[in-house]
């Protein structure tokens, strides 16, 4: 069920207007789910789309949102560099 939700969210993000106010929040959640699902290539696409903005869920649930965001982004980069796409 989670996989289907992630696929639906990826589709929605790809087809939503670039200025849709909810799109950045969806991208942050997608990045979190994709990294946890070891789908590093798609996660990196989401990080690229939102890079520089960290004040969103799920990072804001952490004591240090910046560190949480950076750790997940680093995991995505490392996974991608090791060939896990």
PDB file of N, CA, C and O in Angstrom:
ATOM      1  N   UNK A   1       0.818  -1.185   0.000  1.00  0.00           N
ATOM      2  CA  UNK A   1       0.000   0.000   0.000  1.00  0.00           C
ATOM      3  C   UNK A   1       0.869   1.260   0.000  1.00  0.00           C
ATOM      4  O   UNK A   1       0.552   2.235  -0.681  1.00  0.00           O
ATOM      5  N   UNK A   2       1.953   1.237   0.757  1.00  0.00           N
ATOM      6  CA  UNK A   2       2.838   2.407   0.798  1.00  0.00           C
ATOM      7  C   UNK A   2       3.468   2.626  -0.569  1.00  0.00           C
ATOM      8  O   UNK A   2       3.585   3.762  -1.030  1.00  0.00           O
ATOM      9  N   UNK A   3       3.871   1.547  -1.213  1.00  0.00           N
ATOM     10  CA  UNK A   3       4.479   1.667  -2.537  1.00  0.00           C
ATOM     11  C   UNK A   3       3.505   2.335  -3.508  1.00  0.00           C
ATOM     12  O   UNK A   3       3.902   3.193  -4.296  1.00  0.00           O
ATOM     13  N   UNK A   4       2.238   1.943  -3.453  1.00  0.00           N
ATOM     14  CA  UNK A   4       1.238   2.547  -4.328  1.00  0.00           C
ATOM     15  C   UNK A   4       1.042   4.033  -4.012  1.00  0.00           C
ATOM     16  O   UNK A   4       0.866   4.848  -4.919  1.00  0.00           O
ATOM     17  N   UNK A   5       1.073   4.373  -2.747  1.00  0.00           N
ATOM     18  CA  UNK A   5       0.933   5.774  -2.355  1.00  0.00           C
ATOM     19  C   UNK A   5       2.119   6.596  -2.843  1.00  0.00           C
ATOM     20  O   UNK A   5       1.947   7.722  -3.309  1.00  0.00           O
ATOM     21  N   UNK A   6       3.322   6.035  -2.738  1.00  0.00           N
ATOM     22  CA  UNK A   6       4.513   6.734  -3.218  1.00  0.00           C
ATOM     23  C   UNK A   6       4.432   6.912  -4.729  1.00  0.00           C
ATOM     24  O   UNK A   6       4.732   7.992  -5.239  1.00  0.00           O
ATOM     25  N   UNK A   7       4.033   5.878  -5.446  1.00  0.00           N
ATOM     26  CA  UNK A   7       3.898   5.987  -6.899  1.00  0.00           C
ATOM     27  C   UNK A   7       2.860   7.042  -7.277  1.00  0.00           C
ATOM     28  O   UNK A   7       3.068   7.808  -8.218  1.00  0.00           O
ATOM     29  N   UNK A   8       1.758   7.085  -6.559  1.00  0.00           N
ATOM     30  CA  UNK A   8       0.724   8.089  -6.822  1.00  0.00           C
ATOM     31  C   UNK A   8       1.254   9.492  -6.534  1.00  0.00           C
ATOM     32  O   UNK A   8       0.979  10.429  -7.284  1.00  0.00           O
ATOM     33  N   UNK A   9       2.004   9.634  -5.465  1.00  0.00           N
ATOM     34  CA  UNK A   9       2.567  10.944  -5.124  1.00  0.00           C
ATOM     35  C   UNK A   9       3.615  11.379  -6.155  1.00  0.00           C
ATOM     36  O   UNK A   9       3.696  12.559  -6.497  1.00  0.00           O
ATOM     37  N   UNK A  10       4.410  10.435  -6.645  1.00  0.00           N
ATOM     38  CA  UNK A  10       5.371  10.761  -7.703  1.00  0.00           C
ATOM     39  C   UNK A  10       4.647  11.246  -8.950  1.00  0.00           C
ATOM     40  O   UNK A  10       5.057  12.226  -9.573  1.00  0.00           O
ATOM     41  N   UNK A  11       3.578  10.563  -9.310  1.00  0.00           N
ATOM     42  CA  UNK A  11       2.796  10.967 -10.473  1.00  0.00           C
ATOM     43  C   UNK A  11       2.216  12.369 -10.257  1.00  0.00           C
ATOM     44  O   UNK A  11       2.298  13.227 -11.136  1.00  0.00           O
ATOM     45  N   UNK A  12       1.634  12.586  -9.084  1.00  0.00           N
ATOM     46  CA  UNK A  12       1.029  13.886  -8.789  1.00  0.00           C
ATOM     47  C   UNK A  12       2.082  14.993  -8.824  1.00  0.00           C
ATOM     48  O   UNK A  12       1.831  16.070  -9.365  1.00  0.00           O
ATOM     49  N   UNK A  13       3.249  14.738  -8.255  1.00  0.00           N
ATOM     50  CA  UNK A  13       4.313  15.749  -8.241  1.00  0.00           C
ATOM     51  C   UNK A  13       4.794  16.059  -9.659  1.00  0.00           C
ATOM     52  O   UNK A  13       5.101  17.209  -9.976  1.00  0.00           O
ATOM     53  N   UNK A  14       4.858  15.052 -10.496  1.00  0.00           N
ATOM     54  CA  UNK A  14       5.313  15.252 -11.869  1.00  0.00           C
ATOM     55  C   UNK A  14       4.311  16.033 -12.706  1.00  0.00           C
ATOM     56  O   UNK A  14       4.686  16.673 -13.688  1.00  0.00           O
ATOM     57  N   UNK A  15       3.042  15.984 -12.323  1.00  0.00           N
ATOM     58  CA  UNK A  15       2.008  16.621 -13.129  1.00  0.00           C
ATOM     59  C   UNK A  15       1.385  17.866 -12.486  1.00  0.00           C
ATOM     60  O   UNK A  15       0.520  18.505 -13.086  1.00  0.00           O
ATOM     61  N   UNK A  16       1.807  18.202 -11.303  1.00  0.00           N
ATOM     62  CA  UNK A  16       1.258  19.380 -10.623  1.00  0.00           C
ATOM     63  C   UNK A  16       1.908  20.642 -11.183  1.00  0.00           C
ATOM     64  O   UNK A  16       3.048  20.602 -11.644  1.00  0.00           O
ATOM     65  N   UNK A  17       1.193  21.752 -11.144  1.00  0.00           N
ATOM     66  CA  UNK A  17       1.807  23.022 -11.542  1.00  0.00           C
ATOM     67  C   UNK A  17       3.010  23.319 -10.636  1.00  0.00           C
ATOM     68  O   UNK A  17       2.966  23.065  -9.432  1.00  0.00           O
ATOM     69  N   UNK A  18       4.053  23.844 -11.212  1.00  0.00           N
ATOM     70  CA  UNK A  18       5.291  24.096 -10.456  1.00  0.00           C
ATOM     71  C   UNK A  18       5.081  25.019  -9.267  1.00  0.00           C
ATOM     72  O   UNK A  18       5.825  24.950  -8.289  1.00  0.00           O
ATOM     73  N   UNK A  19       4.080  25.876  -9.341  1.00  0.00           N
ATOM     74  CA  UNK A  19       3.849  26.827  -8.246  1.00  0.00           C
ATOM     75  C   UNK A  19       2.756  26.374  -7.280  1.00  0.00           C
ATOM     76  O   UNK A  19       2.282  27.171  -6.471  1.00  0.00           O
ATOM     77  N   UNK A  20       2.355  25.117  -7.353  1.00  0.00           N
ATOM     78  CA  UNK A  20       1.313  24.624  -6.443  1.00  0.00           C
ATOM     79  C   UNK A  20       1.839  24.718  -5.007  1.00  0.00           C
ATOM     80  O   UNK A  20       2.945  24.250  -4.736  1.00  0.00           O
ATOM     81  N   UNK A  21       1.077  25.307  -4.085  1.00  0.00           N
ATOM     82  CA  UNK A  21       1.590  25.541  -2.733  1.00  0.00           C
ATOM     83  C   UNK A  21       1.872  24.277  -1.921  1.00  0.00           C
ATOM     84  O   UNK A  21       2.644  24.338  -0.964  1.00  0.00           O
ATOM     85  N   UNK A  22       1.283  23.152  -2.264  1.00  0.00           N
ATOM     86  CA  UNK A  22       1.498  21.918  -1.507  1.00  0.00           C
ATOM     87  C   UNK A  22       2.642  21.089  -2.090  1.00  0.00           C
ATOM     88  O   UNK A  22       3.164  20.200  -1.418  1.00  0.00           O
ATOM     89  N   UNK A  23       3.029  21.369  -3.314  1.00  0.00           N
ATOM     90  CA  UNK A  23       4.034  20.556  -3.997  1.00  0.00           C
ATOM     91  C   UNK A  23       5.347  20.415  -3.219  1.00  0.00           C
ATOM     92  O   UNK A  23       5.855  19.298  -3.118  1.00  0.00           O
ATOM     93  N   UNK A  24       5.917  21.478  -2.671  1.00  0.00           N
ATOM     94  CA  UNK A  24       7.165  21.291  -1.908  1.00  0.00           C
ATOM     95  C   UNK A  24       6.993  20.330  -0.728  1.00  0.00           C
ATOM     96  O   UNK A  24       7.897  19.550  -0.430  1.00  0.00           O
ATOM     97  N   UNK A  25       5.864  20.383  -0.071  1.00  0.00           N
ATOM     98  CA  UNK A  25       5.624  19.492   1.066  1.00  0.00           C
ATOM     99  C   UNK A  25       5.532  18.039   0.617  1.00  0.00           C
ATOM    100  O   UNK A  25       6.044  17.139   1.281  1.00  0.00           O
ATOM    101  N   UNK A  26       4.882  17.825  -0.505  1.00  0.00           N
ATOM    102  CA  UNK A  26       4.800  16.470  -1.066  1.00  0.00           C
ATOM    103  C   UNK A  26       6.190  15.978  -1.422  1.00  0.00           C
ATOM    104  O   UNK A  26       6.525  14.823  -1.161  1.00  0.00           O
ATOM    105  N   UNK A  27       6.998  16.836  -2.010  1.00  0.00           N
ATOM    106  CA  UNK A  27       8.362  16.437  -2.406  1.00  0.00           C
ATOM    107  C   UNK A  27       9.222  16.068  -1.191  1.00  0.00           C
ATOM    108  O   UNK A  27      10.000  15.116  -1.250  1.00  0.00           O
ATOM    109  N   UNK A  28       9.085  16.807  -0.105  1.00  0.00           N
ATOM    110  CA  UNK A  28       9.842  16.469   1.105  1.00  0.00           C
ATOM    111  C   UNK A  28       9.431  15.099   1.634  1.00  0.00           C
ATOM    112  O   UNK A  28      10.283  14.278   1.976  1.00  0.00           O
ATOM    113  N   UNK A  29       8.138  14.859   1.700  1.00  0.00           N
ATOM    114  CA  UNK A  29       7.666  13.547   2.167  1.00  0.00           C
ATOM    115  C   UNK A  29       8.111  12.437   1.217  1.00  0.00           C
ATOM    116  O   UNK A  29       8.515  11.361   1.657  1.00  0.00           O
ATOM    117  N   UNK A  30       8.035  12.703  -0.086  1.00  0.00           N
ATOM    118  CA  UNK A  30       8.498  11.712  -1.050  1.00  0.00           C
ATOM    119  C   UNK A  30       9.976  11.392  -0.836  1.00  0.00           C
ATOM    120  O   UNK A  30      10.371  10.227  -0.848  1.00  0.00           O
ATOM    121  N   UNK A  31      10.780  12.418  -0.642  1.00  0.00           N
ATOM    122  CA  UNK A  31      12.211  12.189  -0.422  1.00  0.00           C
ATOM    123  C   UNK A  31      12.428  11.271   0.776  1.00  0.00           C
ATOM    124  O   UNK A  31      13.239  10.346   0.717  1.00  0.00           O
ATOM    125  N   UNK A  32      11.705  11.528   1.857  1.00  0.00           N
ATOM    126  CA  UNK A  32      11.837  10.703   3.064  1.00  0.00           C
ATOM    127  C   UNK A  32      11.443   9.256   2.784  1.00  0.00           C
ATOM    128  O   UNK A  32      12.178   8.330   3.128  1.00  0.00           O
ATOM    129  N   UNK A  33      10.277   9.065   2.155  1.00  0.00           N
ATOM    130  CA  UNK A  33       9.819   7.706   1.852  1.00  0.00           C
ATOM    131  C   UNK A  33      10.746   7.007   0.861  1.00  0.00           C
ATOM    132  O   UNK A  33      11.029   5.819   1.015  1.00  0.00           O
ATOM    133  N   UNK A  34      11.216   7.719  -0.138  1.00  0.00           N
ATOM    134  CA  UNK A  34      12.079   7.112  -1.150  1.00  0.00           C
ATOM    135  C   UNK A  34      13.427   6.702  -0.566  1.00  0.00           C
ATOM    136  O   UNK A  34      13.941   5.631  -0.891  1.00  0.00           O
ATOM    137  N   UNK A  35      13.998   7.532   0.280  1.00  0.00           N
ATOM    138  CA  UNK A  35      15.268   7.154   0.919  1.00  0.00           C
ATOM    139  C   UNK A  35      15.057   5.921   1.791  1.00  0.00           C
ATOM    140  O   UNK A  35      15.857   4.986   1.748  1.00  0.00           O
ATOM    141  N   UNK A  36      13.994   5.914   2.574  1.00  0.00           N
ATOM    142  CA  UNK A  36      13.724   4.752   3.417  1.00  0.00           C
ATOM    143  C   UNK A  36      13.437   3.504   2.596  1.00  0.00           C
ATOM    144  O   UNK A  36      13.668   2.389   3.063  1.00  0.00           O
ATOM    145  N   UNK A  37      12.936   3.680   1.380  1.00  0.00           N
ATOM    146  CA  UNK A  37      12.684   2.557   0.485  1.00  0.00           C
ATOM    147  C   UNK A  37      13.867   2.242  -0.413  1.00  0.00           C
ATOM    148  O   UNK A  37      13.760   1.420  -1.323  1.00  0.00           O
ATOM    149  N   UNK A  38      14.999   2.895  -0.160  1.00  0.00           N
ATOM    150  CA  UNK A  38      16.242   2.708  -0.908  1.00  0.00           C
ATOM    151  C   UNK A  38      16.068   2.957  -2.404  1.00  0.00           C
ATOM    152  O   UNK A  38      16.672   2.280  -3.237  1.00  0.00           O
ATOM    153  N   UNK A  39      15.241   3.931  -2.722  1.00  0.00           N
ATOM    154  CA  UNK A  39      15.061   4.382  -4.106  1.00  0.00           C
ATOM    155  C   UNK A  39      15.775   5.736  -4.235  1.00  0.00           C
ATOM    156  O   UNK A  39      15.150   6.795  -4.274  1.00  0.00           O
ATOM    157  N   UNK A  40      17.097   5.653  -4.299  1.00  0.00           N
ATOM    158  CA  UNK A  40      17.917   6.849  -4.158  1.00  0.00           C
ATOM    159  C   UNK A  40      17.858   7.788  -5.352  1.00  0.00           C
ATOM    160  O   UNK A  40      17.884   9.004  -5.164  1.00  0.00           O
ATOM    161  N   UNK A  41      17.780   7.279  -6.554  1.00  0.00           N
ATOM    162  CA  UNK A  41      17.684   8.146  -7.732  1.00  0.00           C
ATOM    163  C   UNK A  41      16.447   9.026  -7.677  1.00  0.00           C
ATOM    164  O   UNK A  41      16.560  10.248  -7.784  1.00  0.00           O
ATOM    165  N   UNK A  42      15.256   8.430  -7.512  1.00  0.00           N
ATOM    166  CA  UNK A  42      14.055   9.259  -7.392  1.00  0.00           C
ATOM    167  C   UNK A  42      14.092  10.192  -6.177  1.00  0.00           C
ATOM    168  O   UNK A  42      13.565  11.304  -6.235  1.00  0.00           O
ATOM    169  N   UNK A  43      14.704   9.751  -5.088  1.00  0.00           N
ATOM    170  CA  UNK A  43      14.820  10.620  -3.912  1.00  0.00           C
ATOM    171  C   UNK A  43      15.659  11.849  -4.242  1.00  0.00           C
ATOM    172  O   UNK A  43      15.320  12.963  -3.845  1.00  0.00           O
ATOM    173  N   UNK A  44      16.754  11.643  -4.968  1.00  0.00           N
ATOM    174  CA  UNK A  44      17.600  12.777  -5.334  1.00  0.00           C
ATOM    175  C   UNK A  44      16.852  13.778  -6.202  1.00  0.00           C
ATOM    176  O   UNK A  44      17.064  14.985  -6.081  1.00  0.00           O
ATOM    177  N   UNK A  45      15.986  13.290  -7.071  1.00  0.00           N
ATOM    178  CA  UNK A  45      15.180  14.203  -7.883  1.00  0.00           C
ATOM    179  C   UNK A  45      14.324  15.100  -6.994  1.00  0.00           C
ATOM    180  O   UNK A  45      14.174  16.292  -7.263  1.00  0.00           O
ATOM    181  N   UNK A  46      13.770  14.524  -5.945  1.00  0.00           N
ATOM    182  CA  UNK A  46      12.938  15.321  -5.033  1.00  0.00           C
ATOM    183  C   UNK A  46      13.794  16.306  -4.243  1.00  0.00           C
ATOM    184  O   UNK A  46      13.399  17.455  -4.043  1.00  0.00           O
ATOM    185  N   UNK A  47      14.965  15.860  -3.794  1.00  0.00           N
ATOM    186  CA  UNK A  47      15.849  16.777  -3.066  1.00  0.00           C
ATOM    187  C   UNK A  47      16.280  17.940  -3.954  1.00  0.00           C
ATOM    188  O   UNK A  47      16.342  19.082  -3.499  1.00  0.00           O
ATOM    189  N   UNK A  48      16.577  17.651  -5.220  1.00  0.00           N
ATOM    190  CA  UNK A  48      16.972  18.731  -6.141  1.00  0.00           C
ATOM    191  C   UNK A  48      15.849  19.755  -6.293  1.00  0.00           C
ATOM    192  O   UNK A  48      16.094  20.959  -6.375  1.00  0.00           O
ATOM    193  N   UNK A  49      14.629  19.262  -6.329  1.00  0.00           N
ATOM    194  CA  UNK A  49      13.485  20.152  -6.539  1.00  0.00           C
ATOM    195  C   UNK A  49      13.210  21.062  -5.339  1.00  0.00           C
ATOM    196  O   UNK A  49      12.647  22.143  -5.508  1.00  0.00           O
ATOM    197  N   UNK A  50      13.597  20.644  -4.139  1.00  0.00           N
ATOM    198  CA  UNK A  50      13.296  21.440  -2.934  1.00  0.00           C
ATOM    199  C   UNK A  50      14.548  21.960  -2.236  1.00  0.00           C
ATOM    200  O   UNK A  50      14.443  22.615  -1.199  1.00  0.00           O
ATOM    201  N   UNK A  51      15.712  21.687  -2.776  1.00  0.00           N
ATOM    202  CA  UNK A  51      16.951  22.023  -2.082  1.00  0.00           C
ATOM    203  C   UNK A  51      16.961  23.473  -1.635  1.00  0.00           C
ATOM    204  O   UNK A  51      16.620  24.384  -2.389  1.00  0.00           O
ATOM    205  N   UNK A  52      17.356  23.656  -0.407  1.00  0.00           N
ATOM    206  CA  UNK A  52      17.435  24.986   0.169  1.00  0.00           C
ATOM    207  C   UNK A  52      16.267  25.312   1.080  1.00  0.00           C
ATOM    208  O   UNK A  52      16.337  26.270   1.849  1.00  0.00           O
ATOM    209  N   UNK A  53      15.202  24.540   1.010  1.00  0.00           N
ATOM    210  CA  UNK A  53      14.040  24.747   1.885  1.00  0.00           C
ATOM    211  C   UNK A  53      13.900  23.522   2.780  1.00  0.00           C
ATOM    212  O   UNK A  53      13.715  22.409   2.289  1.00  0.00           O
ATOM    213  N   UNK A  54      13.987  23.724   4.083  1.00  0.00           N
ATOM    214  CA  UNK A  54      13.978  22.592   5.008  1.00  0.00           C
ATOM    215  C   UNK A  54      12.803  22.651   5.980  1.00  0.00           C
ATOM    216  O   UNK A  54      12.567  21.677   6.695  1.00  0.00           O
ATOM    217  N   UNK A  55      12.076  23.725   6.032  1.00  0.00           N
ATOM    218  CA  UNK A  55      11.014  23.885   7.025  1.00  0.00           C
ATOM    219  C   UNK A  55       9.736  23.151   6.692  1.00  0.00           C
ATOM    220  O   UNK A  55       8.666  23.758   6.636  1.00  0.00           O
ATOM    221  N   UNK A  56       9.833  21.861   6.472  1.00  0.00           N
ATOM    222  CA  UNK A  56       8.647  21.070   6.119  1.00  0.00           C
ATOM    223  C   UNK A  56       8.691  19.737   6.855  1.00  0.00           C
ATOM    224  O   UNK A  56       9.732  19.297   7.343  1.00  0.00           O
ATOM    225  N   UNK A  57       7.529  19.118   6.913  1.00  0.00           N
ATOM    226  CA  UNK A  57       7.450  17.743   7.428  1.00  0.00           C
ATOM    227  C   UNK A  57       8.152  16.862   6.412  1.00  0.00           C
ATOM    228  O   UNK A  57       7.961  17.099   5.219  1.00  0.00           O
ATOM    229  N   UNK A  58       8.921  15.900   6.765  1.00  0.00           N
ATOM    230  CA  UNK A  58       9.097  15.275   8.064  1.00  0.00           C
ATOM    231  C   UNK A  58      10.238  15.862   8.893  1.00  0.00           C
ATOM    232  O   UNK A  58      10.403  15.500  10.058  1.00  0.00           O
ATOM    233  N   UNK A  59      11.021  16.756   8.309  1.00  0.00           N
ATOM    234  CA  UNK A  59      12.210  17.269   8.991  1.00  0.00           C
ATOM    235  C   UNK A  59      11.849  18.048  10.248  1.00  0.00           C
ATOM    236  O   UNK A  59      12.585  18.007  11.234  1.00  0.00           O
ATOM    237  N   UNK A  60      10.736  18.749  10.224  1.00  0.00           N
ATOM    238  CA  UNK A  60      10.364  19.568  11.374  1.00  0.00           C
ATOM    239  C   UNK A  60       9.945  18.737  12.577  1.00  0.00           C
ATOM    240  O   UNK A  60       9.797  19.280  13.672  1.00  0.00           O
ATOM    241  N   UNK A  61       9.752  17.453  12.404  1.00  0.00           N
ATOM    242  CA  UNK A  61       9.464  16.571  13.541  1.00  0.00           C
ATOM    243  C   UNK A  61      10.731  16.222  14.316  1.00  0.00           C
ATOM    244  O   UNK A  61      10.659  15.709  15.433  1.00  0.00           O
ATOM    245  N   UNK A  62      11.872  16.495  13.731  1.00  0.00           N
ATOM    246  CA  UNK A  62      13.157  16.154  14.351  1.00  0.00           C
ATOM    247  C   UNK A  62      13.661  17.297  15.225  1.00  0.00           C
ATOM    248  O   UNK A  62      13.344  18.459  14.973  1.00  0.00           O
ATOM    249  N   UNK A  63      14.451  16.970  16.259  1.00  0.00           N
ATOM    250  CA  UNK A  63      15.007  18.033  17.104  1.00  0.00           C
ATOM    251  C   UNK A  63      15.868  19.022  16.309  1.00  0.00           C
ATOM    252  O   UNK A  63      15.882  20.218  16.601  1.00  0.00           O
ATOM    253  N   UNK A  64      16.582  18.514  15.305  1.00  0.00           N
ATOM    254  CA  UNK A  64      17.411  19.360  14.448  1.00  0.00           C
ATOM    255  C   UNK A  64      16.995  19.103  12.997  1.00  0.00           C
ATOM    256  O   UNK A  64      17.543  18.213  12.346  1.00  0.00           O
ATOM    257  N   UNK A  65      16.026  19.878  12.485  1.00  0.00           N
ATOM    258  CA  UNK A  65      15.528  19.636  11.132  1.00  0.00           C
ATOM    259  C   UNK A  65      16.603  19.707  10.050  1.00  0.00           C
ATOM    260  O   UNK A  65      16.582  18.926   9.098  1.00  0.00           O
ATOM    261  N   UNK A  66      17.537  20.636  10.194  1.00  0.00           N
ATOM    262  CA  UNK A  66      18.594  20.779   9.198  1.00  0.00           C
ATOM    263  C   UNK A  66      19.465  19.525   9.161  1.00  0.00           C
ATOM    264  O   UNK A  66      19.800  19.031   8.085  1.00  0.00           O
ATOM    265  N   UNK A  67      19.826  19.018  10.320  1.00  0.00           N
ATOM    266  CA  UNK A  67      20.652  17.812  10.376  1.00  0.00           C
ATOM    267  C   UNK A  67      19.911  16.602   9.813  1.00  0.00           C
ATOM    268  O   UNK A  67      20.503  15.780   9.114  1.00  0.00           O
ATOM    269  N   UNK A  68      18.629  16.493  10.113  1.00  0.00           N
ATOM    270  CA  UNK A  68      17.839  15.367   9.592  1.00  0.00           C
ATOM    271  C   UNK A  68      17.763  15.434   8.074  1.00  0.00           C
ATOM    272  O   UNK A  68      17.972  14.429   7.394  1.00  0.00           O
ATOM    273  N   UNK A  69      17.467  16.613   7.541  1.00  0.00           N
ATOM    274  CA  UNK A  69      17.406  16.790   6.087  1.00  0.00           C
ATOM    275  C   UNK A  69      18.750  16.441   5.452  1.00  0.00           C
ATOM    276  O   UNK A  69      18.811  15.692   4.476  1.00  0.00           O
ATOM    277  N   UNK A  70      19.815  16.989   6.013  1.00  0.00           N
ATOM    278  CA  UNK A  70      21.147  16.751   5.454  1.00  0.00           C
ATOM    279  C   UNK A  70      21.525  15.270   5.508  1.00  0.00           C
ATOM    280  O   UNK A  70      22.151  14.756   4.581  1.00  0.00           O
ATOM    281  N   UNK A  71      21.154  14.592   6.574  1.00  0.00           N
ATOM    282  CA  UNK A  71      21.473  13.163   6.699  1.00  0.00           C
ATOM    283  C   UNK A  71      20.725  12.349   5.649  1.00  0.00           C
ATOM    284  O   UNK A  71      21.304  11.453   5.034  1.00  0.00           O
ATOM    285  N   UNK A  72      19.463  12.646   5.441  1.00  0.00           N
ATOM    286  CA  UNK A  72      18.703  11.914   4.427  1.00  0.00           C
ATOM    287  C   UNK A  72      19.222  12.212   3.025  1.00  0.00           C
ATOM    288  O   UNK A  72      19.338  11.312   2.194  1.00  0.00           O
ATOM    289  N   UNK A  73      19.526  13.460   2.774  1.00  0.00           N
ATOM    290  CA  UNK A  73      20.076  13.815   1.457  1.00  0.00           C
ATOM    291  C   UNK A  73      21.414  13.119   1.244  1.00  0.00           C
ATOM    292  O   UNK A  73      21.689  12.633   0.146  1.00  0.00           O
ATOM    293  N   UNK A  74      22.246  13.064   2.273  1.00  0.00           N
ATOM    294  CA  UNK A  74      23.536  12.369   2.162  1.00  0.00           C
ATOM    295  C   UNK A  74      23.339  10.876   1.918  1.00  0.00           C
ATOM    296  O   UNK A  74      24.079  10.272   1.142  1.00  0.00           O
ATOM    297  N   UNK A  75      22.342  10.274   2.578  1.00  0.00           N
ATOM    298  CA  UNK A  75      22.042   8.854   2.334  1.00  0.00           C
ATOM    299  C   UNK A  75      21.622   8.633   0.888  1.00  0.00           C
ATOM    300  O   UNK A  75      22.009   7.638   0.274  1.00  0.00           O
ATOM    301  N   UNK A  76      20.839   9.547   0.344  1.00  0.00           N
ATOM    302  CA  UNK A  76      20.406   9.428  -1.055  1.00  0.00           C
ATOM    303  C   UNK A  76      21.598   9.520  -1.996  1.00  0.00           C
ATOM    304  O   UNK A  76      21.712   8.739  -2.941  1.00  0.00           O
ATOM    305  N   UNK A  77      22.479  10.470  -1.737  1.00  0.00           N
ATOM    306  CA  UNK A  77      23.667  10.625  -2.585  1.00  0.00           C
ATOM    307  C   UNK A  77      24.553   9.394  -2.490  1.00  0.00           C
ATOM    308  O   UNK A  77      25.005   8.871  -3.508  1.00  0.00           O
ATOM    309  N   UNK A  78      24.805   8.930  -1.271  1.00  0.00           N
ATOM    310  CA  UNK A  78      25.665   7.755  -1.089  1.00  0.00           C
ATOM    311  C   UNK A  78      25.067   6.517  -1.748  1.00  0.00           C
ATOM    312  O   UNK A  78      25.786   5.754  -2.392  1.00  0.00           O
ATOM    313  N   UNK A  79      23.777   6.312  -1.596  1.00  0.00           N
ATOM    314  CA  UNK A  79      23.132   5.170  -2.223  1.00  0.00           C
ATOM    315  C   UNK A  79      23.210   5.238  -3.730  1.00  0.00           C
ATOM    316  O   UNK A  79      23.465   4.233  -4.393  1.00  0.00           O
ATOM    317  N   UNK A  80      22.991   6.426  -4.273  1.00  0.00           N
ATOM    318  CA  UNK A  80      23.047   6.606  -5.721  1.00  0.00           C
ATOM    319  C   UNK A  80      24.468   6.377  -6.223  1.00  0.00           C
ATOM    320  O   UNK A  80      24.662   5.730  -7.252  1.00  0.00           O
ATOM    321  N   UNK A  81      25.471   6.904  -5.503  1.00  0.00           N
ATOM    322  CA  UNK A  81      26.857   6.722  -5.910  1.00  0.00           C
ATOM    323  C   UNK A  81      27.282   5.265  -5.862  1.00  0.00           C
ATOM    324  O   UNK A  81      28.187   4.858  -6.591  1.00  0.00           O
ATOM    325  N   UNK A  82      26.641   4.477  -5.015  1.00  0.00           N
ATOM    326  CA  UNK A  82      26.960   3.050  -4.924  1.00  0.00           C
ATOM    327  C   UNK A  82      26.125   2.225  -5.893  1.00  0.00           C
ATOM    328  O   UNK A  82      26.107   0.996  -5.820  1.00  0.00           O
ATOM    329  N   UNK A  83      25.441   2.903  -6.792  1.00  0.00           N
ATOM    330  CA  UNK A  83      24.745   2.204  -7.849  1.00  0.00           C
ATOM    331  C   UNK A  83      23.342   1.747  -7.531  1.00  0.00           C
ATOM    332  O   UNK A  83      22.740   1.024  -8.325  1.00  0.00           O
ATOM    333  N   UNK A  84      22.797   2.149  -6.384  1.00  0.00           N
ATOM    334  CA  UNK A  84      21.421   1.787  -6.060  1.00  0.00           C
ATOM    335  C   UNK A  84      20.549   2.917  -6.578  1.00  0.00           C
ATOM    336  O   UNK A  84      20.504   4.002  -5.998  1.00  0.00           O
ATOM    337  N   UNK A  85      19.868   2.652  -7.662  1.00  0.00           N
ATOM    338  CA  UNK A  85      19.084   3.720  -8.303  1.00  0.00           C
ATOM    339  C   UNK A  85      17.642   3.537  -7.949  1.00  0.00           C
ATOM    340  O   UNK A  85      16.797   4.322  -8.378  1.00  0.00           O
TER     341      UNK A  85
END
